[in-house]
Amino acid sequence: MSVLETLSPRALAAPESGIVEVVNYARGRDGLIPLWVGEGDSVTPEFINRAAKTSLDKGETFYTWQRGIPALRQALADYYTRHFGTDLPMENFYAVGSGMQAIQLGLQAVTSPGDEVVYLSPSWPNFAAAAEIAGAHAIPAELTYQAGRWQLDLDRVKAAITPKTRLLFVNTPSNPTGWTATREDLAALLGLARERGLWIMADEIYARYYYGKALRAPSFLDVMASEDRILFVNSFSKNWSMTGWRIGWIVAPAEIGQVIENLVQYSTSGVAQFIQQGAVAALDEGDGFVAENIEKARRSRDILCEALTATNRVETLKPEGALYSFLRIDGLADTRRAAIDIVDKTGVGLAPGTAFGPGGASFMRACFLRDPAIITTAADRLQDYIRKL
Amino acid sequence: MSVLETLSPRALAAPESGIVEVVNYARGRDGLIPLWVGEGDSVTPEFINRAAKTSLDKGETFYTWQRGIPALRQALADYYTRHFGTDLPMENFYAVGSGMQAIQLGLQAVTSPGDEVVYLSPSWPNFAAAAEIAGAHAIPAELTYQAGRWQLDLDRVKAAITPKTRLLFVNTPSNPTGWTATREDLAALLGLARERGLWIMADEIYARYYYGKALRAPSFLDVMASEDRILFVNSFSKNWSMTGWRIGWIVAPAEIGQVIENLVQYSTSGVAQFIQQGAVAALDEGDGFVAENIEKARRSRDILCEALTATNRVETLKPEGALYSFLRIDGLADTRRAAIDIVDKTGVGLAPGTAFGPGGASFMRACFLRDPAIITTAADRLQDYIRKL
């Protein structure tokens, strides 16, 4: 028997990232414009690095609070008050080792092996993969796509729910589609969760990257009551250019704090204190930096989407939120092969839609959180490629 | 229904750490000598901090290799060659977010919900708790205790194995008992694992903290063949005074590398590159620092154990390895209450044996990785307390 055959089915079933596959294909190529990963081109700003370095200099290198240091939990509470109008106390906030870990811990908190969780598709693939590793089954409910626009279809969500369903995962604004729930969508989903006794896991990581009239996307925080069972999972990665830091947070009822602490204890046993100090600086001093990142995203979104639409072979309305153009190129059906061909011929890295589950296979994802000049170059090359098809 | 009642049974069953409970009781008390947690009193040395700070200054703040940066994997391979005489290539080494996460990922890799895993008890409580969260059942096989010495009882291990058993967890030198497997013990356990088709998860975190004649404790690396199914889980915490950094590693067959990468992807998505650079410095430049830590532990072990034995009411042979005196005080049966009483009356923090599972309830754990002068003070106070009993 080979050593692989002795591993568990759930481990063997965990898919290789469909994005990483293409990234590995082209790793190290000169002049590459990598739009495949959900990551901007800015390094972490110095005021955040400095806070981490100061913490190291002070010798903050010991075990620390499993729920997060009080300064960080308070900074999170203050951030939500400023940007979401909440008055939640710090007891509702928990620091964890990434948005991904927030999802993992949330799944462990709510599901038992054999349970089902429903998510909207196309979707960032990691939620469904994490659910299966936790022993739960991830059931997609497809968004509908019409004339370049994604929409929630509540009937499909209802149809996906069974007596085994425990949790509804809602990512809005959505990676990869850019679909952004309206307040009415959120109220409808919450009503459904209440009626069926489900938890909601709300991934509002891109809430600030919103291109509508308001300063942020609608949030479950706008429609929920304090007794609703909603776990918010979030990350410092995108707003503060901290993808490499591996720190995120959970917003959850204070009553389940001890359970979250226990799950942290038995997974990674907490987040480094000097990383948490960087996160405190990000929250307390970072509003200006986040505003710059959002403005960069908005400009680059316009450049990319307008160039693609101009080919008349791409039906890509500008997304209302998040950091991605999820584009379908007329005549390119096999997006996995297309992603390889495009990187070979243009040096632009796109993620194939096959990585994003049901409903996504014929699309490709481009992350536009980059310098508008770079995005202009990428857009020119893609235009050229598409026109030659 | 309360919000707690809507959580999963596995999450609700995850125990609050029996150590943290006492720590929280006495948090912030003046003049406390905290021997309850498995942590030394040294801050991380500057050459390690400097490597992390330099990495931040270089802008290494983006997503990185999910298996660990090549420099770290190579440094791990070199470290094992120096200290364990192996010639494993870097492909056998994987960076993860703590020794704890190494255990979590290993459990996911090998077990399915409903499977069983066998561990030696008394034991650091986190392995069993992590197994239950992963959906597996943790079955203790007690070490035997006689005249101040712990021994492996292979018959008990055999008796704990059922057709559902998938993995044998062996922590040597052991936290909390100090039991250290002989080469013969390891060969016997390996033979049993081969015969029953089990994986071994080898926690040899304390291998360098060994007080016998050799420079390190016997290791499964000394007795295994390349085709044996052994996952080594390890941590930078104890050797390099990096408890607060949250970084560890796995040594595993290269054939399962993609599976480990996928499990990392869907849990924390990797370790911060600047933390990994600190770990590279620890390995490449840290042999002298580790030697100092080991010498400190040896001296403090002697001071603490000799003072306790001198009371004639503590049957505590010096442990052969690890960082703990696991002491039983004549006449103190309820160690949870005793730990509270001792911290109240002496200001010395001990961990109650109730935290360490079957066979441990009547003992208390003291971590001696501290300045010998401090340990002398703690030992004096404990002597005084015991003599007044």
Interface residues (C-beta under 8 A of the other chain):
Chain A: S2 V3 L4 T6 L7 S8 P9 R10 A11 L12 A14 P15 E16 S17 V20 V37 E39 V43 T44 N49 A52 K53 L56 D57 G59 E60 T61 F62 Y63 T64 Q66 G97 S98 M100 Q101 Q104 Q108 A109 V110 T111 S112 P113 G114 D115 N126 A129 A130 I133 G135 R166 G197 W199 E227 R229 S241 M242 T243 G244 W245 R246 P253 E255 I256 Q258 V259 E261 N262 L263 Q265 Y266 S267 T268 S269 G270 V271 A272 Q273 F274 I275
Chain B: S2 V3 L4 T6 L7 S8 P9 R10 A11 L12 A14 P15 E16 S17 V20 V37 E39 V43 T44 N49 A52 K53 L56 D57 G59 E60 T61 F62 Y63 T64 Q66 G97 S98 M100 Q101 Q104 Q108 A109 V110 T111 S112 P113 G114 D115 N126 A129 A130 I133 G135 R166 G197 W199 E227 R229 S241 M242 T243 G244 W245 R246 P253 E255 I256 Q258 V259 E261 N262 L263 Q265 Y266 S267 T268 S269 G270 V271 A272 Q273 F274 I275
